[in-house]
Structures are given as C-alpha cells and as structure tokens.
Amino acid sequence: MNRTVLITGAGTGFGREIALRLAARQWTVIAGVEIPSQIFQLEHEAEQRGVVVQVEKLDVTDAADRARFSMLDVDVLLNNAGIGEGGSMVDIPEAHLRRQFEVNVIGPVMLTQAIARRMATRRAGKIVFMSSCAGLTADPFTGAYSASKHAIEAIAEALGKELQEFGVAVATVNPGPFLTGFNDRIFDAWKSWDKSRSDNLFDYEHIAYPYRQFDIKPVVDTTIGVIEGTIDTYRNVEPGQNVEMQRRQMDDAWTRRYDENLGKRFALVETYYDMQPGTPVDE
C-alpha cells in the first residue's frame, strides 16, 4: 500500500525521527524543514539509514511555502512544527509573543486548511497535531508556549468534529518532558529579547526547565501508532505514567483558591532555579 505523510518541523527532534522511522516502514515521507541547511542534514541521515525521505523547505509561517503544498494529496498530515518561548507573562516582549502564535498556531492552521479541504473532497485522511502536555495545563514561565498549545487543543477538538462527516480523522499527541533539546532551548529564548535584563521581573540566567527528561522513543512510537491507526485514541499523552498527574493538575483548577499562598513563591518556581538544563530521568 502506498501511503503518504507530510510532516512539518522535520528538521529536528520528534519530527526528524518520525520521518526516518516512517520511511523505514515503507511510507512515502515528505519532510518539511524550516531552513534550507536542514535539507542536506536530513537527506544525509536518511541515506545513512538506507531510507528515502523527500525533504522540502516548508516554513509554516511563509505563505509561499504553504502554497507549494496546498495542492498536495497526502494520507496523513502531521503538524509537528513549533517553537517555544520561555519567560514570565510579565516579561515576554510583544514581538516574541506574536511569533509564538504565528509559528505554533496561525501557520499550521493555514497549511491545514488547504490540505483538509482536499481530504474532505476525497472523504479520507488523517490530521495529527503534535500538541503538548503544556496544552492541557500551564506552568510558570511557559505561559506563551502553553497558550499556543491550548489554542491547538481547541483547534484540533473543533476540527475533528467538523471533519467527521467527511471521513477525516483528527488526533493529538501530547509530549511532556523529553530530551530533544527543545525544552532547554525554551529557557534560552530570553537572550534574544531586545530589552535590558534589569527590566525583567525574573532572573532568567538562573532559570532552567524544571523537569527531568525522558528519551524520545515513547513519543515517536505513539505518534507512529496514531498515524498508522494501531492507536485510535484522540488524545495521547506521553509518558504514559504522567497521565494521572496531568488529569489531577487539570482538575485542580476547579478547587484551587486564587488567593492561596499569596506572598509565597510557588513551589515549582523554586525548582526552575534548582534544576540543571538537560537533566535526564535517571539522574
């Protein structure tokens, strides 16, 4: 069976490994990467693994790039492209907040619109959004990223209900703390802010991602399962052992008082100051 998947953000992290693994499973893989230099890198790795991947420049915020894929017929679209911008909602500059939503929300939705229409006409297809556990809850210093992923959750939920009658499925994958480098880069974003450090309420030089991080294999395996249909659940949180904790955090908002512990530092904020970047779960 000839099956085709379009993966955005395939130059690094989850997208890169999923592209290579699907190619090894006899999928026709169109791997979109943000910058041209990633084309050679991914093609080289595919060659080293003995698989074929069609690598294309696809910056989801670039209308011309999106237009080149608007007439594409694919069986699955994996919306994986995304960026993370760390920092308090008090400190994050406007341009960086806007960029977060352009990359994580607006661009993917515009790309999805064109491809979803073609799927609806064929009455077949699947759209998978690489969301995040941050799309279900929100931690300190990740409000902008979480907001963009909360938006993706709403978009995926609505889209799935809208496309149901056309035979097009929609699902999400929700990774938590995984060692791709992405989580740690989020907390370096402040270095590019065009403002004085003294203007910030918090000292980002001493703040790091607050969770120990897992190997990426569970996310890759689950995403492939969703794409191939061996996993049919709409929402797919990884690591699986965090599901109950995630649900408790979501439920907590119903009972937590807004004036609890005013004047005291939130416990997780302290962890941000104590954690070292890139700490794996086995340390």
Buried (B, 14 or more C-beta within 10 A) or exposed (E): EEBBBBBBBBBBBBBBBBBBBBBBEEBBBBBBBBEEEBBEBBBEBBEEEEBEBBBBBBBBBEEEBBEEBBEBEBBBBBBBBBBBBBBBBEBBBEEBBEBBBBBBBBBBBBBBEBBBBBBBEEEEBBBBBBBBBBBBBBBBBBBBBBBBBBBBBEBBBEBBEEBEEBEBBBBBBBBBBBBBEBBBBBBEBBEEBEEEEEEBEBEBEEBBBBBBBBBBEBBBBBBBBBBBEEBEEEBBBBBEEBBEEBEEBEEEEEEEEEEEEEEEEEEEBEBBEEBEBBBEEEE
